[in-house]
Amino acid sequence: MMEAFIAEYIDRHQARFSALSDAIWDTPETRFAEIRSSALLADALAEEGFTVERGVGGLDTAFIASFGSGKPVIAILGEFDALAGLSQQAGCARPQPLEANGNGHGCGHNLLGTAGVAAASAVKAWMQQHHTGGTVRFYGCPGEEGGSGKTFMVREGLFDDVDAAVTWHPEGFSGMFNLRTLANIQAAFSFKGIAAHAANSPHLGRSALDAVTLMNTGANFLREHIVQEARLHYAVTNSGGVSPNVVQADAEVLYLIRAPELQQAQDIYQRVINIARGAALMTDTTLTVRFDKACSDYVPNRALEAVMERYLHQFGLPDYSDEERAFAAEIRATLTDDDLRNARLNAARTGGEAGQAWVEQLGDRLFMDQVAPYAVTRELLYGSTDVGDVSWVTPTAQCFAPCFTFGTPLHTWQLVAQGRTSIGHKGMFLAGKVMAATVVTLLQDPAALARCQAEFDRVRASQPYHCPIPAGITPTKLAE
C-alpha cells in the first residue's frame, strides 16, 4: 500500500529530517539572503540522488531538484526564509531573544521546506521501487516573506512544463488551505528635499520627512474609499536622520498594498502613487517610486484539493506526550482571548457552515483531535502568498498541518519557540506524508491529474495570467 510505504519511509528518517529543519532554524536568514538554508536543502536532495540546479531564475538562493524523466512533472514547493526581529529561544514559553533584533522563523519555514524535502525523498524511493514514470521536482523557493520569490520564478518560466504543484503551511490545526488570498504590490516611495538649519533658516529647507508624513496621512484617508477587503500597510524605512534641528533632506516609506484581485491592487497602487505625487508637490520635494515586488491572489484547484484532503484523513493526527502538552499549556498561557478567537475564525473559514459548527465545539483544546472540515468556499484568508502565482500557471493545492499550540498567531515569538521542538517536527512529518502521497497519486493516476488540469483550463479560459512583476524588476534583500 502506497500510504504505508510513505509513512514508513518518513518515520524511518525522522531524525535526519528533524536535524535538517533544526539546522535551518538555527541560522535564520531573510529574503534572498538564505545562502546557508538553501544550501542545506539542496545538498540534502543532491545526496539523495536528485539532480540539482542552483541559482535558477536569476535568484541566487533558488534551486530545482529533479528525479525521474518525462511526463507528468509534479512539483513540490518549499520555503526556507525567516523574519527579521523575531529571534527567540526554542522551547521557551516567554520572550527570550537569542540575539537582540535578530531573525527568527516566525512562520515555520524551516519546517515548510524540510517537509517538502521529506516528501520528495519519499516519492523518489517509491518511484525507484515501483518503477514509476514521470518526474518529481522540489522547488527551493526563496523570499516568500516580502519578496515574492515564486513570482519571480514564474516570470522566468520555471513552472512552464509543470503539470501540478503541491505545498503546505504550518498551522495550529490540520486541514486544507482552500481559501483565496490577497494579491499584493510592494513599492518604496523616496522623497528628496533640501537640508537646512531647522531654527535659523527653515525657509531654505524642503522636508522629505514632511512629504512622507503627508503621504501617510493621505493614504490613511484613502482607506475609506477602497474595497473593504483591501489592506494598506506601510513602514517608514528612512526618517531622514536623528537630528530634529536639521530639515530632513531624504526620507522613504515602504508600502504594501493588498486586495482580493490583482487588478484591484493595481488600481489602488496607482491611487497611492497619486497621493505620493501630491505630497511631493505640497512639500516641493522630488519623488522617486521603486516597484519592489508583487504577487497574485491564490486560486485553489478543487480537484487537486480532493486528492490531498483524502490523505489528510488517512494519515491522521499526531499523538502528543505529556511533556509536549505541558509546554503547549505554557505557550497557551501567553496567548490572549483575541488570539484564540482569530484562530477559530481562520479554522472555520476552511469548512463553510460545517467549519463554523466544528470550531464551536472545540472547547479549550491545546491540540486539535480532528481534521478541520473541508468545503469548496470563496472565503478569503487575509494574507498573501506567492504560491498564488504558481496557482495561476499550474493546478496547485496546499494543506495545513499542526505544528504548534492551537491559537498561536503567525509571525510571533511564540511560534518561533515551537518551531524547533518535537511538536513542530510532528506536523512537518504529517505534511511530508500527505504531499508525498498526493504526488504519487498524480504520477500514477492519469485520470486524477486530468481532472485537475481540466478544472485549471476552465478557470484560465476566462482569466488569463499576467505576471504582476514587470520585466526588469530584480529581487532586493531585506537590507537593501
LUMMAR-12496 format. One line per field, with one value per residue (C-alpha): residue number from 1; residue in three letters; x, y, z. Coordinates in pm, whole numbers. Last residue first. Layout:
<recs>
i NUM_...
aa Ala_...
c1 X_...
c2 Y_...
c3 Z_...
</recs>
This chain:
<recs>
i 480_479_478_477_476_475_474_473_472_471_470_469_468_467_466_465_464_463_462_461_460_459_458_457_456_455_454_453_452_451_450_449_448_447_446_445_444_443_442_441_440_439_438_437_436_435_434_433_432_431_430_429_428_427_426_425_424_423_422_421_420_419_418_417_416_415_414_413_412_411_410_409_408_407_406_405_404_403_402_401_400_399_398_397_396_395_394_393_392_391_390_389_388_387_386_385_384_383_382_381_380_379_378_377_376_375_374_373_372_371_370_369_368_367_366_365_364_363_362_361_360_359_358_357_356_355_354_353_352_351_350_349_348_347_346_345_344_343_342_341_340_339_338_337_336_335_334_333_332_331_330_329_328_327_326_325_324_323_322_321_320_319_318_317_316_315_314_313_312_311_310_309_308_307_306_305_304_303_302_301_300_299_298_297_296_295_294_293_292_291_290_289_288_287_286_285_284_283_282_281_280_279_278_277_276_275_274_273_272_271_270_269_268_267_266_265_264_263_262_261_260_259_258_257_256_255_254_253_252_251_250_249_248_247_246_245_244_243_242_241_240_239_238_237_236_235_234_233_232_231_230_229_228_227_226_225_224_223_222_221_220_219_218_217_216_215_214_213_212_211_210_209_208_207_206_205_204_203_202_201_200_199_198_197_196_195_194_193_192_191_190_189_188_187_186_185_184_183_182_181_180_179_178_177_176_175_174_173_172_171_170_169_168_167_166_165_164_163_162_161_160_159_158_157_156_155_154_153_152_151_150_149_148_147_146_145_144_143_142_141_140_139_138_137_136_135_134_133_132_131_130_129_128_127_126_125_124_123_122_121_120_119_118_117_116_115_114_113_112_111_110_109_108_107_106_105_104_103_102_101_100_99_98_97_96_95_94_93_92_91_90_89_88_87_86_85_84_83_82_81_80_79_78_77_76_75_74_73_72_71_70_69_68_67_66_65_64_63_62_61_60_59_58_57_56_55_54_53_52_51_50_49_48_47_46_45_44_43_42_41_40_39_38_37_36_35_34_33_32_31_30_29_28_27_26_25_24_23_22_21_20_19_18_17_16_15_14_13_12_11_10_9_8_7_6_5_4_3_2_1
aa Glu_Ala_Leu_Lys_Thr_Pro_Thr_Ile_Gly_Ala_Pro_Ile_Pro_Cys_His_Tyr_Pro_Gln_Ser_Ala_Arg_Val_Arg_Asp_Phe_Glu_Ala_Gln_Cys_Arg_Ala_Leu_Ala_Ala_Pro_Asp_Gln_Leu_Leu_Thr_Val_Val_Thr_Ala_Ala_Met_Val_Lys_Gly_Ala_Leu_Phe_Met_Gly_Lys_His_Gly_Ile_Ser_Thr_Arg_Gly_Gln_Ala_Val_Leu_Gln_Trp_Thr_His_Leu_Pro_Thr_Gly_Phe_Thr_Phe_Cys_Pro_Ala_Phe_Cys_Gln_Ala_Thr_Pro_Thr_Val_Trp_Ser_Val_Asp_Gly_Val_Asp_Thr_Ser_Gly_Tyr_Leu_Leu_Glu_Arg_Thr_Val_Ala_Tyr_Pro_Ala_Val_Gln_Asp_Met_Phe_Leu_Arg_Asp_Gly_Leu_Gln_Glu_Val_Trp_Ala_Gln_Gly_Ala_Glu_Gly_Gly_Thr_Arg_Ala_Ala_Asn_Leu_Arg_Ala_Asn_Arg_Leu_Asp_Asp_Asp_Thr_Leu_Thr_Ala_Arg_Ile_Glu_Ala_Ala_Phe_Ala_Arg_Glu_Glu_Asp_Ser_Tyr_Asp_Pro_Leu_Gly_Phe_Gln_His_Leu_Tyr_Arg_Glu_Met_Val_Ala_Glu_Leu_Ala_Arg_Asn_Pro_Val_Tyr_Asp_Ser_Cys_Ala_Lys_Asp_Phe_Arg_Val_Thr_Leu_Thr_Thr_Asp_Thr_Met_Leu_Ala_Ala_Gly_Arg_Ala_Ile_Asn_Ile_Val_Arg_Gln_Tyr_Ile_Asp_Gln_Ala_Gln_Gln_Leu_Glu_Pro_Ala_Arg_Ile_Leu_Tyr_Leu_Val_Glu_Ala_Asp_Ala_Gln_Val_Val_Asn_Pro_Ser_Val_Gly_Gly_Ser_Asn_Thr_Val_Ala_Tyr_His_Leu_Arg_Ala_Glu_Gln_Val_Ile_His_Glu_Arg_Leu_Phe_Asn_Ala_Gly_Thr_Asn_Met_Leu_Thr_Val_Ala_Asp_Leu_Ala_Ser_Arg_Gly_Leu_His_Pro_Ser_Asn_Ala_Ala_His_Ala_Ala_Ile_Gly_Lys_Phe_Ser_Phe_Ala_Ala_Gln_Ile_Asn_Ala_Leu_Thr_Arg_Leu_Asn_Phe_Met_Gly_Ser_Phe_Gly_Glu_Pro_His_Trp_Thr_Val_Ala_Ala_Asp_Val_Asp_Asp_Phe_Leu_Gly_Glu_Arg_Val_Met_Phe_Thr_Lys_Gly_Ser_Gly_Gly_Glu_Glu_Gly_Pro_Cys_Gly_Tyr_Phe_Arg_Val_Thr_Gly_Gly_Thr_His_His_Gln_Gln_Met_Trp_Ala_Lys_Val_Ala_Ser_Ala_Ala_Ala_Val_Gly_Ala_Thr_Gly_Leu_Leu_Asn_His_Gly_Cys_Gly_His_Gly_Asn_Gly_Asn_Ala_Glu_Leu_Pro_Gln_Pro_Arg_Ala_Cys_Gly_Ala_Gln_Gln_Ser_Leu_Gly_Ala_Leu_Ala_Asp_Phe_Glu_Gly_Leu_Ile_Ala_Ile_Val_Pro_Lys_Gly_Ser_Gly_Phe_Ser_Ala_Ile_Phe_Ala_Thr_Asp_Leu_Gly_Gly_Val_Gly_Arg_Glu_Val_Thr_Phe_Gly_Glu_Glu_Ala_Leu_Ala_Asp_Ala_Leu_Leu_Ala_Ser_Ser_Arg_Ile_Glu_Ala_Phe_Arg_Thr_Glu_Pro_Thr_Asp_Trp_Ile_Ala_Asp_Ser_Leu_Ala_Ser_Phe_Arg_Ala_Gln_His_Arg_Asp_Ile_Tyr_Glu_Ala_Ile_Phe_Ala_Glu_Met_Met
c1 1879_1872_1581_1736_1603_1471_1503_1249_1346_1033_729_619_241_274_-32_-243_-554_-888_-1177_-1006_-787_-1072_-1173_-811_-746_-1055_-942_-591_-708_-943_-663_-436_-693_-746_-373_-339_18_213_-78_-127_245_235_-61_102_420_232_36_343_555_275_249_625_621_336_537_850_674_564_907_1054_1244_945_776_972_945_566_556_790_525_485_187_-51_-59_-424_-380_-38_215_296_-46_-56_-225_-277_-187_-313_-197_-301_-44_14_-221_-162_212_134_-71_205_348_141_-81_-285_-645_-755_-1064_-1377_-1499_-1556_-1549_-1576_-1341_-1393_-1086_-906_-989_-813_-695_-418_-432_-806_-1014_-1358_-1361_-1739_-1788_-1492_-1669_-2001_-1825_-1635_-1954_-2106_-1809_-1511_-1189_-1322_-1375_-1002_-932_-1217_-1103_-751_-887_-1085_-784_-558_-835_-862_-494_-197_81_-99_-129_252_272_-7_182_489_282_125_467_585_270_340_150_-4_-4_-315_-448_-258_-575_-765_-501_-466_-820_-767_-483_-685_-990_-766_-643_-996_-1072_-784_-749_-664_-422_-413_-117_216_410_762_975_849_1068_894_1107_954_1121_1033_837_650_294_400_582_280_59_287_269_-111_-103_121_-128_-404_-197_-142_-516_-576_-301_-442_-787_-641_-465_-786_-865_-668_-334_-98_239_406_766_833_1144_1309_1590_1652_1537_1537_1805_1738_1550_1870_1811_1821_1591_1310_1425_1233_900_679_347_43_-269_-532_-820_-1117_-1335_-1293_-1127_-1260_-1236_-872_-782_-783_-497_-315_-339_-198_82_169_166_406_636_640_710_1002_1136_1145_1238_1470_1554_1257_1385_1681_1790_1564_1559_1901_1865_1861_1684_1435_1439_1144_1154_842_912_679_503_210_-34_-290_-497_-566_-835_-901_-851_-551_-693_-694_-485_-465_-230_-64_245_191_163_277_164_215_66_163_486_625_606_698_1046_927_1122_803_708_1041_998_650_795_1036_759_998_812_830_836_1199_1341_1169_1355_1139_1142_1071_915_930_733_744_708_944_784_1094_1256_937_855_1200_1175_835_973_1263_1030_804_1092_1239_898_869_1209_1092_789_955_1227_952_769_623_815_1146_1362_1597_1790_1684_1884_2007_1878_1564_1374_1002_848_748_1095_1128_1347_1496_1363_1481_1182_1325_1355_1160_1291_1330_1309_1029_949_722_670_631_484_607_395_570_930_1215_1284_1428_1465_1596_1527_1705_1654_1918_2100_1784_1836_1567_1776_2069_2116_2015_2007_1977_1836_2034_1951_2282_2172_1847_2026_2266_1978_1810_2125_2237_1913_1938_2304_2260_1917_1990_1704_1457_1576_1807_1752_2060_1946_1603_1772_1978_1663_1482_1774_1810_1439_1462_1753_1596_1264_1416_1236_912_939_990_730_466_545_528_209_42_143_0
c2 4683_4530_4297_4171_4301_4098_4239_4439_4441_4270_4375_4187_4125_3834_3832_3520_3475_3458_3331_3028_3004_2873_2604_2503_2456_2240_2022_2005_1875_1624_1506_1451_1222_1036_990_807_701_1027_1225_962_963_1340_1328_1053_1258_1573_1399_1221_1536_1731_1468_1473_1853_1841_1604_1818_2128_1948_1782_2127_2376_2566_2597_2899_3067_3038_3201_3477_3584_3592_3356_3357_3060_2970_2594_2503_2446_2241_2118_2066_2294_2193_2307_2257_2378_2324_2510_2870_3075_2853_2923_3295_3241_3040_3391_3418_3688_3735_3779_3427_3485_3274_3159_2808_2447_2280_2089_2015_2056_1729_1610_1590_1951_2041_2262_2210_2481_2400_2282_2258_2600_2537_2244_2421_2703_2456_2271_2600_2664_2438_2631_2951_2782_2738_3106_3210_2969_3112_3467_3385_3217_3516_3752_3558_3625_3391_3361_3088_2885_2871_2718_2475_2371_2301_2071_1904_1827_1680_1467_1329_1421_1198_1335_1346_1117_980_874_1193_1427_1179_1237_1612_1590_1421_1642_1950_1852_1856_2180_2378_2686_3026_3228_3603_3732_3854_4178_4313_4623_4896_5197_5535_5851_6180_6522_6774_7099_6998_7015_6893_6592_6505_6527_6295_6049_6063_5997_5695_5568_5598_5397_5128_5113_5031_4769_4604_4591_4443_4176_4063_4024_4338_4417_4718_4703_5044_5132_5489_5692_6011_6238_6610_6619_6975_6964_7064_6739_6538_6164_6107_6139_5908_5623_5293_5438_5129_5098_4875_4927_4650_4567_4355_4665_4778_5121_5463_5472_5357_5659_5884_5677_5707_6086_6094_5857_6081_6388_6225_6104_6454_6611_6372_6494_6844_7130_7374_7735_7864_7668_7906_7964_7713_7399_7463_7341_7024_7024_6763_6418_6186_5809_5595_5221_4967_4644_4507_4244_3985_3868_3502_3256_2979_2604_2557_2222_2093_2001_2256_2506_2592_2514_2564_2319_2254_2083_2154_2018_1958_2160_2250_2630_2634_2786_3039_3341_3515_3205_3219_3591_3517_3231_3471_3706_3912_4025_3689_3438_3523_3193_2899_2568_2385_2009_1818_1479_1347_1080_702_469_174_52_55_353_559_484_594_909_988_950_1184_1443_1431_1462_1751_1919_1867_2038_2346_2405_2315_2579_2796_2798_3147_3311_3153_3411_3695_3902_4228_4131_3776_3459_3651_3540_3620_3358_2996_2872_2560_2738_3073_3362_3593_3757_4090_4000_3707_3378_3224_2849_2779_2456_2379_2022_2000_1722_1669_1413_1348_1269_1177_1087_1299_1674_1937_2300_2591_2947_3110_3317_3414_3468_3217_2932_2983_2611_2320_1992_1642_1430_1136_1160_1339_1604_1638_1707_1943_2149_2171_2274_2504_2699_2747_2851_3118_3242_3605_3633_3710_3669_3413_3218_3014_2773_2721_2593_2347_2249_2154_1943_1773_1691_1548_1323_1205_1131_907_583_772_925_588_403_666_659_279_267_523_331_0
c3 54_400_321_2_-326_-618_-969_-1171_-1539_-1662_-1463_-1152_-1161_-1407_-1630_-1625_-1835_-1652_-1866_-2019_-1709_-1496_-1743_-1805_-1433_-1394_-1686_-1539_-1204_-1366_-1597_-1296_-1137_-1465_-1521_-1187_-1118_-1111_-964_-693_-616_-571_-333_-127_-97_-1_274_411_420_588_861_918_950_1199_1414_1383_1517_1832_1860_1907_1693_1555_1894_2019_1680_1701_2043_1924_1675_1296_1291_1585_1823_1883_1864_2000_1725_1419_1310_929_679_319_-30_-382_-723_-1083_-1300_-1419_-1198_-893_-918_-894_-579_-416_-379_-65_78_393_490_400_194_173_-168_-38_-151_187_414_782_1007_1076_1426_1765_1762_2004_2313_2333_2504_2366_2009_1981_1821_1592_1426_1379_1196_980_892_778_548_615_554_710_1047_1102_1045_1277_1547_1529_1550_1863_2019_1960_2078_2404_2452_2431_2691_2888_2567_2549_2895_2808_2495_2711_2934_2632_2486_2817_2848_2502_2189_1923_1571_1353_1083_785_607_690_549_265_141_159_-92_-365_-315_-313_-658_-793_-610_-758_-538_-693_-479_-542_-738_-607_-616_-574_-519_-753_-673_-683_-677_-561_-558_-290_-302_13_-121_-465_-318_-104_-412_-601_-312_-318_-692_-634_-375_-635_-883_-618_-551_-917_-915_-603_-760_-1080_-871_-705_-335_-243_-82_-89_88_116_204_317_241_363_247_306_669_797_1066_1427_1489_1440_1419_1044_746_854_631_629_734_725_547_526_316_306_76_189_235_-122_-133_-37_341_330_116_424_564_233_250_601_501_207_429_673_395_243_582_614_280_423_191_366_296_493_795_817_1177_1355_1137_988_630_423_87_-29_-188_-130_-168_-210_-191_-351_-258_-453_-326_-422_-129_-65_-171_72_36_264_367_720_1023_1302_1465_1137_929_554_267_-91_-408_-777_-1100_-1464_-1459_-1804_-1767_-1399_-1433_-1692_-1563_-1451_-1251_-1068_-997_-862_-657_-484_-377_-160_150_322_37_-36_-154_-327_-347_-599_-547_-864_-930_-1284_-1468_-1465_-1168_-1149_-825_-602_-770_-789_-424_-306_-518_-369_-16_-96_-247_59_306_106_106_481_511_325_545_876_847_701_1033_1001_1285_1189_1362_1280_1531_1692_2003_1955_2119_2207_2519_2519_2749_2691_2596_2381_2129_2223_2017_1738_1577_1458_1090_951_813_468_396_151_-35_-329_-452_-829_-1042_-1399_-1584_-1806_-1883_-1656_-1297_-1016_-1003_-760_-852_-687_-567_-344_-606_-793_-1169_-1250_-1112_-875_-827_-1047_-854_-1000_-720_-586_-217_-152_-403_-209_119_-57_-195_146_333_51_59_434_415_149_258_165_-85_192_550_704_1025_1118_1391_1234_918_1124_1315_994_876_1215_1220_867_960_1287_1119_852_945_1004_656_488_695_623_252_226_434_208_-106_0
</recs>
